[in-house]
Amino acid sequence: MDKSYHTIAFYPQKCNGCNDCIEACARINTGEVSPAHSRIAIVKDSEDGSFGLALCRQCGEPRCVMDCPAGALSKNEDTGVIQWEETKCVNCQLCTLACSYAGITYNPVTRKVMKCDMCGGDPACAKVCGRGALEYLTSSDLYDKWGDMEDLFVPGISACLGCNSELLIRHTLRRIGPETVVATPPGCVAGVGSVGVNGFTATKTPVFHPLLTNTASMLAGARRYYNRIGRDITMLAFGGDGGTADVGFQSLSGAAERGEQMIYICIDNEGYMNTGVQRSSTTPYGAWTSTTPVGSVLRGKTQDAKPMPVLMMMHNCAYVATASTAFMEDYYAKLDKAVAAAKHGMAYIHVFSPCPTGWRFPPAMLIEIARKGVETNTVPLWEYINDGNEFHFTHSVDNPLPVQEFLSLIGKYRHLDADQIDHIQKMNKRRIEMLKMFSEQEERRAS
Amino acid sequence: MSKTIVCDGNEAAAWGVVKARPDMVAVYPITPQSSLAEYISQFVADGLIEADLMDVEGEHSVLSVLQGACLAGARTFTATCGQGLAFMFEPYFRTPPLRLPIVMSLVTRDGISPQCVWGGQQDAMTVREVGWIQMYCETNQEILDTIIMAYKIAEHRDVMLPTNVCHDGNYQSYGVEQVEIPDQGDVDAFLGEKNTNWHVALDPDRPMGVDPLTGGAAASGASLFVRYRKGTCKGMQNALRVIAEVHEEWGRKIGRHYSPLVEEYRLDDADYAIVTIGGMTGAGKDAVDMAREAGEKVGLIKVKTFRPYPLQAMLQAVSKVKAVGIVDRSVSFGWNAGPVYQEVLSTLYHRKERIPAVSFIGGLAGADITEDHFSQIIETTARTLRDEIPEGPIWINE
């Protein structure tokens, strides 16, 4: 498999054309702030006023390198950066014509071409951007580290278009590997055929349907026996929110209290999606479901969601985290910790899981909604490590977007009135304040 | 070396577990099973049982952890009764078609409501159609011996079914008798290799999808489901043979003989008989002896194995008499009679000639069925031979 590389992403809707990135680039390369020395340029569209990026994309098959007659340009196979060597350059400028992104340009002051070298892996432009319009992406590390691992679910399982659960289980099992017993209680993950239908199975590891009610108990029993005979087999649950927070809560709570060794992943799509979108205890306030319908009297769910991951932290699990598929590096880092923690106790990861079918949004919006959930503080990302009693946020919760930017994307919130939105905004704030108490306690303890 | 002690039925059951050497025992207390859970826990603490003890948060999880362990390869044990069994029902009725050879004591207890914590067989009888093997014991010795035999039956390759060993709450759970604990070497030789998950497993060394969705309108799904159902039924029918073989082998190797399915007591020359199940049988036998001394030609049929139903053995027994009185310690609400009575009626259909049969219901909620009660039961049954057939059921202790 080819290697994958880090890159700089540009989100034009977040850019206001302040030129901080341009100055930072010039400064780090020449010590001056003149835009003439910047390898990056932000170009304003004269018609619609939007911003565009002129920057080397460090292409996989770079035209500049191909067109250079002097061999002054080459791609570094380790970093992916396209390097320019001044001593070999004949100053023909053919490269500037070859590039479609204005990624290599002529500097009239130095009278040489210049291009981005990613600042050696710590790009100044992304660091200086206060609005998050430029982001240095390192998620290619995941591809390099785990891309060669076998996908332990077969292709063609019957998930809905744009299913977050399918994305999640493929990544998760690829990371955790085949020495695993997988439990998929009744719900979407079982419903897509992971355990199988009429004698065929979709999973390459041992997999089974527990009851909706006893996932953690069955895994606990199996793991105890493997411990007894000296085999280190990972126990992994993909529970839905119903099987976790509602009817399966007792067995999960018991297993957590006893410190049973497993990784329990709750894929929280905020209701019984597989059975026709009914309410669960993690359905958020105001949400439409088929059992909290919207009519002339009722306007969606009237209670707030059960704070499941906090409850698990209160069980003193070895490891507890929240996660979102829009933040895959964060998720993988948490999986690493969960794998380690499950050797001596319970690791619980609560994954925010938008559902195109049940929440009523177009499948292509999945990751954007997952991201907006985090950026509006509707879904704070945090982790708790029992060993050392550490609690911290893994994504900044300061300066969140207004919650409406999240709610307005989702059909199940279409009916909300101003009071309901206000309630959700307040609850988000309250949740963050509560979590910050854990975080501050941790800071005080550390100091 | 075998050893003789004096103990109650719950302790006798725990000693059976000691000798069967399970890998995992799971416990949750409920009256009148609690002291059995305590004996098991103490025996683990003392190293007499080298098993993983899982004291979990409820009966639902008790059976669930055992299912997980069994699928990984463990030999397992637990005990429950009454409301505990009711709460356990969801995993319970899934265990037989998963073909998991889990052994569980049912220290039988009556059902609520009205609120009640005492013995009765309503719990075990209520789950009689689920697919667990059910054996009912008469003495504390039989409890101990049957628990060991249960493993050999449940784990037999032709059976592979979970097994309940039932003894009566109160009268047997707390009643004290002399019990001989067999020699560990003899038991090991008797039980042989454990056999728990050759057919279905959660093991990365032989990955499989356990319990995939099966059935549906497609012909292939329907036929596959039927195959599973027939397989479980066949395992149950095989168990009739295996239970008999295992009891015979136990008698041969250990020296204690029990009727495996149905015991016939003073039946060969009897005109009529009473049918008993569980701990009431002792009083029943005494009453039969007294009636015999008075010249009555009465015998007794004791049900040891109720599931699978021992049709041929029962048919053979009831074919020897001209009337039967069946004593139940539970109620079939749907039939206004006792469950054992209903099953004996089904058996009688296989006879050419019709004979009278009377349903007696007694011993509910901890009540005693005394020798006097049994004498009345015998007398009432005898009168049916003179065409005095009472309206049933007849409620004892009313």
Interface residues (C-beta under 8 A of the other chain):
Chain A: P178 E179 T180 V181 A190 G193 V195 G196 V197 N198 G199 F200 T201 A202 T203 K204 T205 P206 V207 F208 H209 P210 L211 T213 N214 S217 M218 L219 A220 G221 A222 R223 R224 Y225 Y226 N227 R228 I229 I233 Q250 S251 S253 G254 A255 E257 R258
Chain B: D23 M24 A26 D52 M54 V56 E57 G58 H60 S61 S64 V65 L66 Q67 G68 A69 C70 L71 A72 G73 A74 E90 P91 R94 A201 L202 D203 P204 P207 M208 G209 V210 D211 P212 L213 T214 G215 G216 A218 S220 G221 L224
